[in-house]
Amino acid sequence: MPDQLESKELKITAVTKNFSQGGEVTHALRSVDFQARLGELVMIVGPSGSGKTTLLSVIAGTLSADMGTIDLFGFTLSGAKSSAITSFRKRNIGFIFQQFHLIPTLTCAENISIPLILNGVAPEEIKPRIKEVLSEVGIEEKYNAFPKQLSGGQQQRVAIARALVHHPHLIICDEPTSALDAETGSNIMEIIRHLAIAKDRCVIVVTHDARIFKYADRTVNMDDGRIRSEEKNHR
């Protein structure tokens, strides 16, 4: 399951990422420095095309940087083999997306079980773990339901349960509330904050949704591939 971490800090140093298409170069990240710690919820905000999602992808190791170093709690992604990055990611990172990405032909329990199966959890441990995490997000009665039988908020709760079930150290959220109404979005952020932070995890949220900024410990503003400012929230 999750690794024993060498550090409580995630640190991105001088990271650059460019994309080329048709002879034109897009500078997605321009020598970006970024830090986050266990027990912290950081929101990355900014206009479309500012580099938010690219930074999230570099942190997750799903996109390689052109230059710079990425250190995740003592594990250095920069220069690591793709197999090592994949192994680290499946044990230590959970993902929550805007569109939920639940498999429609699988029940809630089967969707949530995927990270446990990938990590080789013993079959007899899987059902209790799923029940526990469904209880934590408040929909234990939906164990055998299919995604099409759920509301948008319930589907996002299942997605949160899937992201948490293998007890990762880092939760990465890409626009987790923008497909939800204000009340449901607030409920989802309460779950993300209390369940994730209470277990001494680091949560990084990319969002356009100003309604949820209040849930952050820090807000990082990006524009044109650069971090322009940071604001610490008093909680």
C-alpha positions as CSV (number, residue, x, y, z in Angstrom):
1,M,0.0,0.0,0.0
2,P,1.3,3.6,0.4
3,D,5.0,4.1,0.8
4,Q,6.8,5.2,3.9
5,L,7.6,8.8,3.0
6,E,11.0,10.3,3.4
7,S,9.7,13.8,3.5
8,K,6.4,15.6,4.3
9,E,6.9,18.0,1.4
10,L,6.1,18.0,-2.3
11,K,8.6,20.2,-4.2
12,I,8.6,21.4,-7.8
13,T,11.7,23.4,-8.8
14,A,12.2,25.4,-12.1
15,V,9.9,23.1,-14.1
16,T,9.4,24.0,-17.7
17,K,7.1,22.3,-20.2
18,N,6.6,23.3,-23.9
19,F,4.3,21.9,-26.5
20,S,5.0,22.1,-30.2
21,Q,2.4,21.9,-33.0
22,G,2.6,23.1,-36.6
23,G,5.9,24.8,-35.9
24,E,4.5,26.9,-33.1
25,V,5.7,26.4,-29.5
26,T,3.3,26.9,-26.5
27,H,5.1,27.6,-23.2
28,A,2.8,25.8,-20.8
29,L,5.1,26.1,-17.8
30,R,7.8,28.6,-17.5
31,S,10.4,27.7,-14.8
32,V,7.7,27.0,-12.1
33,D,8.5,26.6,-8.4
34,F,5.7,25.0,-6.3
35,Q,5.6,23.4,-2.9
36,A,2.9,21.7,-0.8
37,R,2.9,19.7,2.4
38,L,1.1,16.8,4.0
39,G,-1.9,18.1,5.9
40,E,-2.5,20.9,3.4
41,L,-5.1,21.6,0.8
42,V,-3.7,23.8,-2.0
43,M,-5.9,25.3,-4.8
44,I,-4.3,26.2,-8.1
45,V,-6.4,28.8,-9.9
46,G,-6.2,31.0,-13.0
47,P,-7.7,31.5,-16.5
48,S,-7.9,28.7,-19.1
49,G,-4.5,28.1,-20.7
50,S,-2.6,29.4,-17.6
51,G,-0.8,26.1,-17.1
52,K,-2.9,24.7,-14.1
53,T,-3.7,21.3,-15.6
54,T,-0.2,20.9,-17.1
55,L,1.3,21.5,-13.6
56,L,-1.1,19.0,-12.1
57,S,-0.1,16.4,-14.8
58,V,3.6,17.0,-14.2
59,I,3.1,16.5,-10.4
60,A,1.2,13.3,-11.0
61,G,3.9,12.0,-13.4
62,T,1.4,11.5,-16.2
63,L,3.3,14.2,-18.2
64,S,7.1,14.6,-18.2
65,A,8.7,18.0,-17.7
66,D,11.2,19.3,-20.2
67,M,13.4,20.8,-17.5
68,G,13.4,21.1,-13.7
69,T,12.9,18.6,-10.8
70,I,9.8,17.1,-9.3
71,D,10.2,15.6,-5.8
72,L,7.2,13.9,-4.2
73,F,7.8,13.4,-0.5
74,G,11.3,12.1,-1.2
75,F,10.6,10.3,-4.4
76,T,12.2,12.1,-7.4
77,L,10.2,11.8,-10.6
78,S,12.7,13.6,-12.7
79,G,14.8,11.0,-14.5
80,A,13.0,8.1,-12.9
81,K,11.9,5.1,-15.1
82,S,8.3,5.1,-16.3
83,S,7.7,1.8,-14.5
84,A,8.9,3.3,-11.2
85,I,6.7,6.4,-11.6
86,T,3.7,4.2,-12.4
87,S,4.3,2.0,-9.4
88,F,4.7,5.1,-7.1
89,R,1.6,6.7,-8.5
90,K,-0.7,3.7,-8.0
91,R,0.3,3.3,-4.4
92,N,0.5,7.0,-3.4
93,I,-1.8,9.1,-5.5
94,G,-5.6,9.3,-5.7
95,F,-7.4,11.2,-8.5
96,I,-10.8,13.0,-8.4
97,F,-12.0,14.4,-11.8
98,Q,-14.7,16.8,-13.0
99,Q,-16.6,14.1,-15.0
100,F,-16.2,11.4,-12.3
101,H,-14.8,8.8,-14.8
102,L,-16.8,5.9,-13.3
103,I,-17.1,2.8,-15.4
104,P,-20.9,2.5,-16.2
105,T,-21.0,-1.2,-16.4
106,L,-19.5,-1.7,-12.9
107,T,-21.3,-1.2,-9.6
108,C,-20.1,1.4,-7.1
109,A,-18.2,-1.2,-5.2
110,E,-16.6,-2.6,-8.3
111,N,-15.5,0.9,-9.4
112,I,-14.0,1.6,-5.9
113,S,-12.2,-1.7,-5.9
114,I,-10.0,-0.9,-8.9
115,P,-7.1,0.8,-6.9
116,L,-7.1,-2.1,-4.4
117,I,-6.9,-4.7,-7.2
118,L,-4.1,-2.8,-8.9
119,N,-2.2,-2.7,-5.6
120,G,-2.6,-6.4,-5.0
121,V,-4.8,-6.1,-1.9
122,A,-6.0,-9.5,-0.7
123,P,-9.6,-10.3,-1.9
124,E,-10.9,-10.8,1.6
125,E,-9.8,-7.3,2.5
126,I,-11.5,-5.5,-0.4
127,K,-15.1,-5.7,0.7
128,P,-14.5,-4.3,4.2
129,R,-12.4,-1.5,2.8
130,I,-15.1,-0.5,0.3
131,K,-17.8,-0.5,2.9
132,E,-15.6,1.6,5.2
133,V,-14.9,4.3,2.6
134,L,-18.5,4.3,1.3
135,S,-19.6,5.0,4.9
136,E,-17.1,7.8,5.2
137,V,-18.6,9.6,2.2
138,G,-22.1,8.9,3.4
139,I,-23.5,6.6,0.7
140,E,-22.9,3.1,2.1
141,E,-26.4,2.0,0.9
142,K,-25.2,2.5,-2.8
143,Y,-22.7,-0.4,-2.6
144,N,-24.4,-2.4,-5.4
145,A,-25.8,0.5,-7.4
146,F,-24.7,1.4,-10.9
147,P,-23.5,4.9,-11.7
148,K,-26.6,5.6,-13.9
149,Q,-28.7,5.1,-10.8
150,L,-26.9,7.9,-8.9
151,S,-27.2,11.7,-8.9
152,G,-24.1,13.8,-9.9
153,G,-23.3,14.4,-6.3
154,Q,-23.5,10.7,-5.4
155,Q,-21.3,9.8,-8.4
156,Q,-18.7,12.3,-7.2
157,R,-18.8,10.7,-3.7
158,V,-18.1,7.3,-5.3
159,A,-15.2,8.9,-7.2
160,I,-13.9,10.3,-3.9
161,A,-14.2,6.9,-2.3
162,R,-12.3,5.4,-5.2
163,A,-9.5,8.0,-4.7
164,L,-9.3,7.4,-1.0
165,V,-9.7,3.6,-0.7
166,H,-6.0,2.8,-1.0
167,H,-5.0,5.4,1.5
168,P,-2.8,7.5,-0.8
169,H,-0.6,10.4,0.4
170,L,-1.5,12.7,-2.4
171,I,-5.0,13.5,-3.7
172,I,-5.2,15.3,-7.0
173,C,-8.5,17.0,-7.9
174,D,-9.2,18.4,-11.4
175,E,-12.2,20.7,-11.3
176,P,-14.1,18.4,-8.8
177,T,-17.1,20.7,-8.3
178,S,-17.6,22.5,-11.6
179,A,-20.2,20.0,-12.9
180,L,-22.2,20.3,-9.6
181,D,-24.6,22.9,-8.2
182,A,-23.4,25.2,-5.4
183,E,-24.9,23.2,-2.5
184,T,-23.6,19.8,-3.8
185,G,-20.2,21.3,-4.6
186,S,-19.9,22.6,-1.1
187,N,-20.9,19.2,0.3
188,I,-18.3,17.5,-1.9
189,M,-15.6,20.0,-0.7
190,E,-16.4,19.4,2.9
191,I,-15.9,15.6,2.3
192,I,-12.6,16.2,0.4
193,R,-11.3,18.5,3.1
194,H,-12.3,16.5,6.2
195,L,-11.6,13.0,4.9
196,A,-8.4,13.8,3.1
197,I,-6.7,16.3,5.5
198,A,-7.8,14.5,8.6
199,K,-5.7,11.5,7.4
200,D,-2.6,13.7,7.0
201,R,-2.6,13.8,3.2
202,C,-1.8,16.5,0.8
203,V,-4.6,17.6,-1.5
204,I,-4.1,19.7,-4.6
205,V,-7.2,21.1,-6.4
206,V,-7.2,22.8,-9.8
207,T,-10.4,24.8,-10.1
208,H,-12.2,27.8,-11.7
209,D,-14.9,27.5,-9.1
210,A,-14.5,30.6,-6.9
211,R,-17.3,29.2,-4.6
212,I,-14.8,26.7,-3.1
213,F,-11.7,28.9,-2.6
214,K,-12.6,29.1,1.1
215,Y,-11.7,25.5,1.6
216,A,-8.1,26.0,0.7
217,D,-5.2,26.5,3.1
218,R,-3.4,28.3,0.3
219,T,-4.5,29.6,-3.1
220,V,-1.9,29.7,-5.9
221,N,-2.6,32.0,-8.8
222,M,-1.3,31.0,-12.3
223,D,-1.2,32.9,-15.5
224,D,0.8,32.4,-18.8
225,G,2.6,29.4,-17.4
226,R,3.9,31.1,-14.3
227,I,2.8,31.3,-10.7
228,R,2.0,35.0,-10.2
229,S,1.0,35.0,-6.5
230,E,0.1,32.9,-3.5
231,E,-2.4,33.7,-0.7
232,K,-2.6,31.9,2.6
233,N,-6.1,31.5,4.0
234,H,-6.7,31.9,7.7
235,R,-8.8,28.9,8.8
